[in-house]
Amino acid sequence: MNDPIGDMLTRIRNAQMRGKSTVITPASKLRAHVLDVLADEGYIRGYESKSDRLGHPTLEISLKYYEGVPVIREVKRISKPGRRVYLGVSDLPSVRQGLGVSIVSTSRGVMSDAAARSANVGGEVLCTVF
């Protein structure tokens, strides 16, 4: 798999279109850090580390709905394996005039765009969520 973050975001998008309450994705530290940001911002209920029947580590993501409608309306991958997008702190995008969040991989870890601005660090913009 070339794009594990894109794969995880697509699994979340597909599960929400089908109205699923949970979705399972292979585990990695970067995926867990992205899910931590999504949970902190209130886009998912949370996640648990588990293992599949073969013993491979997985992450079970609990999706969040409000009155039957998914909380995540749009998730978009920005930085891709073929085209990485690095931005300084002054260039970080504001998603939907602040209603959404950009997830940024910085030298201080994976964080939201607001946290990156307050820490005065830029980095690779992984995705935007609204």
N, C-alpha and C positions, 0 to 999 in steps of 0.2 A: 504494500500500500504506500503510495507516494505522499498522500496528504491526510494524516490521521485527524487533524483538527477539522478539516472539511468533511471527513467521513462522519465524525461525531455530530457535527452540526446538521448534516443531512439526515442522520438517524433521528435526531430530535425533531426536525421539521416534519419528517414522514410520520413519526409516531403521533405528533399532535394533529396532523391532518386526519389520521384514523381514530383519534380520540382515546388513545392508549394512556394509561396512568403511569406506566413505567417503560423505560427503554434500556437495553443493555448494550454496552460498547466495550471494546477491549481497553484495558487499563494502561495508563502511562502517567508520569508525573505532570507533564504539560497539560494533558486533558484534565487531570484532577485540579490543577491550578485554575484553569479556565472555568471549570464547574464551581470552584470556590467563589469566583467573581460573580458568576450568574446567580448563585445562591445568596450572596451578600446583597446583590442588587434586587433580589426578590423575583427573579424570572423563573426559578425552579424551586421546588420544595427542598431538595437536597439530593444526596447521592450516597451510596454505600459501596464499599469495596467487597467484592465477592470473587468466587472462582467458578468457572464452568465445569462441565462434567469431565473434561480432560485435564483439569487442574490449572488452566490458564487464568491469570488474574483478569477480572472484568469490573466494570463500574455499572451499577444499577441506578439510573437517574429517575427520580420521582418528578414528574412533570406537574406544572401548576396550571389550574384553570380558574377562571372567574366567571360565574354564571354560565358555565358550559362552553365558554370561549377561551382558547389558549391565551395565556398571558404574553407569550412571545408571539408577536404578530409578524415580525420579519427578522430573519437572521441572515447576514450576508458576510461571506468570506472576503476579506480585503487583500491580505498578503498571502500569496499562493507560492508553491514551490518554484514555479517558473518565473515569478515576478514578486520579489520581496518589496514591501513598502515600509520604509523607515522614515519617521517624522520626528522633528524636534518638539520640545514642549510647547513652543509658540504656534506650531502648525497642527497640533492635534485637532481632529475634527469634532465638531459638536453634532451629535446625532439628533435630528428632529428638534432643534432648538433646545436641547437639554433633556428631552423626554426619553431619549434612548441612551445607550452607553456603548462606547468603543472599548474593546479589550486590548490592552497594550502589553507586550512583553518587553520589560525594561531591564536594566542592569540590577535593579532592586527587586525583581520578581514580576510576576504577572499581576496586573492591576487594571482598574477601570481608568478611563480618561480623566475623570475628576481627581482620582487619587494620584495619578501621574502628574497632573498640573500642580497639585498641592506639594508633591515631593520634588517638583521642578526637574523632572526627568522625561526624556523622550524615549522612543524605541520603535519596535516593530508593531504595527497595527495589525492584530490578528483578525478581528472581525468586528462588526457592529451588530447590535441587538436593539430591537424596538418592539 
